[in-house]
Amino acid sequence: MIFTNRTFTMFEKICKSIREVVQIECDRVPLHEPVFFGNEKKYLNECIDSTYVSSIGKFVDEVEKKICKYTGSRFAIATVNGTSALHVALLVSGVKSGDEVITQPLTFVATCNAISYCGAKPVFVDVDKDTMGLSPSALRDFLKNNAKIVNGLCVNKHTGNCIKACIPMHTFGHPCRIKEISFICKKWNISLVEDAAESLGSTYEGRHTGNFGNVGIFSFNGNKIVTAGGGGCIVTDNEQVATRAKHITTTAKVPNKMGEFYHDEIGYNYRMPNVNAAILTAQLENVSVIIEKKRQLAADYLKKLKSIDAVFVKEPERCLSNYWLNTIILENKQQKIGFLKYAINNGIEVRPCWTLMNKMKIYQNCFSGKLPNSVWLSDRLVNIPSTVSL
C-alpha cells in the first residue's frame, strides 16, 4: 500500500493532535479506559463485609434507582450485561422464533446475537451518514416496499414472516433520529427496542435515549461511559413490562413464603451481582462529571483536528451526545487501513468500526435493504482515544 508524503504528513498530524489532546505522556495511548475516583473501593468493601455479593443486595436496588433518576425512566432492571438486557427486552416485546427484527448492519454483533437468541432473524436497514444510526427515511422506504399489515401485524411480503420489532442503535453514543423512528414503528405496529448500550448520558430533544420505545437497554461493560466491570440495564415506562423483565431475569422463580423453588416459565440467570452493582453505584454518583469531561475532550478534538482538515464526527442536530468513542472519517478504505497501521505502530490505540453484520457468515443470508451509507461509513470510520482525563 503506497501513500503520498501528504498522506503520511496527515497521519503524523492526527497522531500528534491526539497526544496533545489526551495529554498522556507514556508511550501507549489507550483507546478507552474506565476511571475510578469515587466510592468504588468503599462500596466494594461494604459489599464484601455484608456477604451479599451475588444477585441480592442493596447495591442492585441502588443502581436501579439511580438509573431511573438519571434517565427519567419509570423502571429499571439491572442485568449481568448489555447483551442479556437486549435479549430480555426482545422477549418482553413479544419477539418469538420465526419473527424478524429490523436493525442496522453498522452495530456490534451483540445486537444481532440477541435477536438470534430469540430464534428470530435480523433484517438490515441502512443508517444515516451523520448519525451513523438507523435511518428513518431508509426504514420508511423499506417498509413501504417490503412490508404489509395483515390482521394488525407487520409482515414481510417476501418471506411471510412477522416483523415484530425494530432495534435502532445509538452509534458511539450519538443519538440516531429516534423520534422519527418511533413514529414509523407505531404506524407499522412494530415494537421499538432501543439499543442505547453506548449512549448513557445522551439525549434527543432533551429526552434521554432509551425512553422512546417500548423498552430500552444500556451497557456497563468496562469500556463504557460508566462501568460495573460488566453489567447492563433494561429501562421502560411500562409497569407490566418491567415486572415480567425482572421475573425472567431472575430465573422466573415464583415468590413464596416457604422459599420453595417453583418456576412458572423458562427464565434466565441474568440478574446483576451485588458486587458489580457496588462499583456501578459509585460510578453513577459521578456520571455527570464524566460526561462533562467526555464532552470537553470532544470539543478539544474538534478544535485541534479542524485546523488540519481532519473530519471529526460531531453530535447530530437537536442532540446532546456523550461522545463515548470519538470518531474520525478518512477519505477512503485504503487511507483508513493505512492510518490504523500508522497510529498503532506509533503507540496510539485506534480501531475500525465493526464489520458490517450482513458481511459476516452467520448473518450474510438475512433479508436486507440497500445499504450504501453503511458501506461508506464502514470503509472510512476510525475510533480514536477517548479516555477522559481527570
JOJO-V866357 format. One record per run of one state. SS is the DSSP state (alpha for helix, beta for strand, coil for the rest). FROM is the first residue (numbers start at 1). TO is the last residue. If there is no record, write none. Layout:
SS/FROM/TO  SS/FROM/TO
This chain:
coil/1/4  alpha/5/22  coil/23/28  beta/29/29  coil/30/39  alpha/40/50  coil/51/57  alpha/58/71  coil/72/74  beta/75/79  coil/80/80  beta/81/81  alpha/82/92  coil/93/99  beta/100/104  coil/105/108  alpha/109/117  coil/118/120  beta/121/125  coil/126/126  beta/127/127  coil/128/133  beta/134/134  coil/135/135  alpha/136/146  beta/147/150  coil/151/152  beta/153/156  coil/157/161  beta/162/167  coil/168/168  beta/169/169  coil/170/170  alpha/171/173  coil/174/177  alpha/178/187  coil/188/190  beta/191/195  coil/196/202  beta/203/204  coil/205/206  beta/207/208  coil/209/214  beta/215/219  coil/220/220  beta/221/221  coil/222/228  beta/229/229  coil/230/230  beta/231/236  coil/237/238  alpha/239/249  beta/250/250  coil/251/252  beta/253/253  coil/254/262  beta/263/263  coil/264/268  beta/269/269  coil/270/270  beta/271/271  coil/272/273  alpha/274/285  coil/286/286  alpha/287/306  coil/307/310  beta/311/312  coil/313/318  beta/319/320  coil/321/326  beta/327/329  coil/330/332  alpha/333/345  coil/346/347  beta/348/348  coil/349/350  beta/351/352  coil/353/356  alpha/357/359  coil/360/367  beta/368/368  coil/369/371  alpha/372/378  coil/379/380  beta/381/383  coil/384/390
